[in-house]
Amino acid sequence: MKTLPTTPIPFAKMNGAGNDFILIDNRRGEIGPEAAELARRVCHRRLAVGADGLILIEPSESADFAWRFFNSDGSLAEMCGNGARCAARFAHLHGIAGPTMRFETLAGLIRAELRGNEVAVGITPPLLVGLDVALAVSTGTLRVDCLDTGVPHAVVFVDDPAAVDVRALGREIRFHRRFAPAGTNVNFAGVKEPGRLALRTYERGVEDETLACGTGATAAALAAARRFGWASPVSVDTASGRRLTVSFVVDGDGFRDPWLQGDARLACSGLLSPEAWAD
């Protein structure tokens, strides 16, 4: 394991629709290859600050900044919609970028805009991997829509997301052989009214239900638009009670230019003590 930092680290704790993150300005490169292990330790909810992920803001030669995003288990992720909104607001608060910006992720260049009290991010072009796929699970056969909105998602439409055992069924689908070897995020969506969904998500890398998932909300909204013929925008009520809005352009049998809008709240800022990641 690479040597972890030995001095306190300035940080901010933010959340988008209840999906929470630790953000660090790493433009000077103090945190290097040890970042994955640092993420695993500081994201622990009982032994440290606790979060769904760690975001490092880093320099870029082609955009306002770049990021490295780590899930709470230390795995490196390509994209995170709620994390992207928090990163954009963090960058604006710290003078790294203006109210409109672009930043580098493993999923490509992401556009972001501050819109009043909310932040909108342009999601990478979605891929409709498989629609109405029959998936055999322990409870029977499910019909699943598979999309990639920067990271892979399976969307299952159910009568009542509140009645689903998200942790058990979500984990079974996440590790299903159909999605091997990388696995998938899993979303359970219910129609509240035309153009509005309720959503619960099991997130790969967190390995549990989270209060919201931005790329999952985007995937569910696009799947609903395809299934039910809904027009843009689609509202998504998350498990936190906060709402996300997904807008898009219908392009033949697919979609383009999806945007995800919602809150990006600063909860606190301060110094991470080395005791938070000490053995």
C-alpha positions in Angstrom: 0.0 0.0 0.0 1.3 3.5 -0.8 2.1 5.8 2.1 -0.9 7.7 3.3 -0.7 11.5 4.1 0.7 12.3 7.5 -0.7 15.9 7.8 -4.3 17.2 8.0 -6.1 17.7 4.6 -8.6 20.5 3.9 -11.9 19.1 2.7 -15.6 19.8 2.1 -18.5 17.5 2.7 -21.3 17.9 0.1 -24.3 16.1 -1.1 -26.5 16.0 -4.2 -30.1 14.8 -3.4 -28.6 13.0 -0.4 -25.8 11.3 -2.3 -22.8 12.5 -0.2 -19.2 13.0 -1.0 -15.9 14.2 0.5 -14.2 16.8 -1.9 -10.5 17.7 -1.8 -8.7 20.3 -3.9 -5.8 18.2 -5.1 -4.5 20.5 -7.8 -1.0 20.5 -6.2 -0.9 16.7 -6.3 -0.4 16.0 -2.6 -2.6 12.9 -2.9 -1.2 10.4 -5.4 -1.6 6.6 -5.9 -2.7 6.2 -2.3 -6.0 7.9 -3.1 -8.0 4.6 -3.4 -7.0 3.5 0.1 -7.6 7.0 1.4 -11.1 6.9 0.0 -11.8 3.5 1.5 -10.8 4.8 5.0 -12.2 8.3 5.1 -15.6 7.2 3.6 -16.1 4.8 6.4 -19.2 6.1 8.2 -18.2 5.0 11.7 -14.5 5.3 11.7 -14.1 8.6 9.8 -16.2 11.3 8.1 -18.3 8.9 6.0 -19.5 9.3 2.4 -20.6 7.5 -0.7 -17.5 8.6 -2.5 -14.3 10.7 -2.5 -13.7 13.4 -5.2 -10.3 14.8 -5.9 -10.2 18.1 -8.0 -7.1 18.0 -10.1 -5.5 20.2 -12.9 -6.4 19.8 -16.5 -4.8 21.2 -19.7 -8.0 21.0 -21.7 -10.7 21.9 -19.3 -11.4 23.9 -16.1 -10.3 21.0 -14.0 -10.2 17.2 -13.9 -11.4 14.8 -11.2 -10.7 11.5 -9.8 -13.8 9.9 -8.3 -13.6 6.9 -5.9 -16.5 4.9 -4.5 -16.5 4.3 -0.8 -14.9 0.8 -1.4 -11.9 2.5 -3.0 -12.8 1.6 -6.6 -12.3 4.2 -9.3 -15.5 5.1 -11.1 -15.9 6.6 -14.5 -18.8 9.0 -13.7 -21.2 10.0 -11.0 -24.0 12.5 -11.8 -24.6 13.7 -8.3 -20.9 13.8 -7.6 -20.4 15.9 -10.8 -22.9 18.5 -9.6 -21.1 18.7 -6.2 -17.7 19.0 -7.9 -19.0 21.8 -10.1 -20.3 23.8 -7.2 -17.1 23.1 -5.2 -15.1 24.4 -8.1 -17.2 27.6 -8.4 -17.0 28.2 -4.6 -13.2 27.9 -4.7 -12.7 30.1 -7.7 -11.5 27.2 -9.9 -14.3 27.7 -12.5 -17.0 30.1 -13.4 -20.8 29.4 -13.4 -20.4 27.4 -16.6 -17.5 24.9 -16.9 -16.1 21.8 -18.3 -14.2 19.1 -16.5 -12.5 15.8 -17.3 -13.7 12.4 -16.1 -13.0 8.9 -17.2 -16.4 9.0 -19.0 -15.3 12.0 -21.0 -15.6 15.8 -20.8 -18.5 16.9 -18.6 -20.3 20.2 -19.0 -21.8 21.9 -15.9 -23.9 25.0 -15.2 -24.9 26.7 -12.0 -28.6 27.5 -12.3 -29.8 29.4 -9.3 -29.7 27.2 -6.2 -29.2 24.1 -8.4 -26.5 22.7 -10.7 -27.0 20.9 -14.0 -24.5 18.6 -15.7 -24.5 17.3 -19.2 -24.4 13.5 -19.0 -22.3 11.6 -21.6 -24.2 10.3 -24.6 -26.4 7.4 -23.4 -26.2 3.9 -24.7 -29.3 1.7 -24.9 -27.5 -1.6 -24.2 -30.6 -3.7 -24.0 -34.3 -3.0 -23.5 -36.9 -5.4 -21.9 -34.2 -8.0 -21.2 -35.5 -11.1 -19.4 -33.4 -11.7 -16.3 -33.7 -14.8 -14.2 -33.3 -14.1 -10.4 -34.2 -16.0 -7.2 -37.7 -14.5 -7.1 -38.6 -15.3 -10.8 -38.0 -13.5 -14.1 -37.6 -9.7 -14.3 -37.9 -7.4 -17.3 -34.9 -5.1 -17.2 -33.8 -2.1 -19.3 -30.0 -1.8 -19.6 -28.5 1.6 -20.3 -25.0 3.2 -19.9 -25.1 6.8 -18.8 -21.4 7.0 -18.1 -21.6 3.9 -16.0 -23.8 0.8 -16.5 -27.3 0.7 -15.1 -30.1 -1.8 -15.0 -33.6 -0.3 -14.6 -36.5 -2.4 -13.2 -40.0 -1.0 -13.3 -42.0 -2.0 -10.2 -45.4 -1.1 -8.8 -44.0 0.3 -5.6 -40.2 0.9 -5.1 -40.8 1.2 -1.3 -41.8 -2.5 -1.1 -38.6 -3.7 -2.8 -35.7 -5.3 -0.8 -33.2 -3.1 -2.6 -30.2 -4.4 -0.7 -30.9 -8.1 -1.4 -32.4 -8.0 -4.9 -30.2 -5.1 -6.0 -27.1 -7.1 -4.9 -28.3 -10.2 -6.8 -28.8 -8.2 -10.0 -25.6 -6.2 -9.6 -23.5 -9.5 -9.5 -25.7 -11.3 -12.1 -23.7 -13.3 -14.7 -25.6 -11.2 -17.4 -23.5 -8.2 -16.3 -20.2 -9.9 -15.5 -17.4 -9.2 -15.0 -17.9 -5.4 -14.2 -21.4 -5.7 -12.8 -24.0 -3.0 -12.9 -25.9 -0.4 -10.8 -29.5 -1.3 -10.2 -32.5 1.0 -10.2 -36.1 0.2 -9.1 -38.4 2.7 -10.6 -42.1 3.3 -10.1 -44.5 5.6 -12.0 -46.0 8.2 -9.7 -47.7 10.1 -12.6 -46.9 10.8 -16.2 -43.5 12.3 -16.4 -42.6 11.6 -12.8 -40.8 8.6 -11.2 -40.0 7.3 -7.7 -36.6 5.7 -7.6 -34.4 3.6 -5.4 -30.9 2.6 -6.3 -28.3 -0.1 -5.4 -24.9 1.4 -6.3 -22.0 -0.6 -7.4 -18.9 0.3 -5.4 -20.9 1.5 -2.5 -22.5 -2.0 -2.4 -25.7 -0.8 -0.8 -28.7 1.4 -1.4 -27.8 5.1 -1.6 -30.3 8.0 -1.1 -29.9 9.1 -4.7 -27.9 8.3 -7.9 -27.7 10.8 -10.7 -26.6 8.6 -13.5 -29.3 6.1 -12.3 -31.9 8.8 -12.3 -30.9 9.6 -15.9 -31.0 6.0 -16.9 -34.5 5.5 -15.3 -35.9 8.7 -16.9 -34.7 7.7 -20.4 -36.0 4.1 -19.9 -39.4 5.5 -18.9 -39.4 7.9 -21.8 -38.8 5.0 -24.2 -41.4 2.7 -22.5 -44.2 5.2 -22.0 -43.5 7.8 -24.7 -42.8 10.6 -22.2 -41.5 13.9 -23.3 -38.6 15.8 -21.7 -38.2 16.7 -18.9 -38.8 13.8 -16.5 -38.8 14.3 -12.7 -37.3 11.7 -10.4 -38.1 11.6 -6.7 -35.2 10.0 -4.9 -35.1 8.0 -1.6 -33.9 11.2 0.2 -37.1 13.0 -0.7 -35.3 15.4 -3.0 -36.1 15.7 -6.7 -33.9 15.4 -9.7 -34.8 16.6 -13.2 -33.6 14.9 -16.4 -34.0 16.6 -19.7 -33.1 15.1 -23.1 -33.6 15.2 -26.8 -35.3 12.2 -28.5 -33.1 11.1 -31.4 -34.8 8.3 -33.5 -34.9 5.3 -31.3 -32.5 6.8 -28.8 -31.6 10.0 -27.0 -29.0 12.7 -27.0 -27.9 15.6 -24.9 -29.2 14.5 -21.5 -28.9 16.9 -18.6 -29.3 16.2 -14.9 -30.3 19.0 -12.6 -30.7 19.1 -8.8 -29.2 20.5 -5.6 -25.6 20.4 -4.6 -25.4 21.3 -1.0 -22.3 22.2 1.1 -22.8 20.5 4.5 -19.5 21.4 6.2 -15.8 22.0 5.6 -12.7 21.7 7.7 -9.6 19.5 8.1 -9.4 15.7 7.8 -7.2 14.5 10.6 -4.6 11.7 9.9 -6.3 9.8 12.7 -9.3 9.3 10.3 -7.2 7.0 8.2 -4.7 5.7 10.7 -4.3 1.9 11.3 
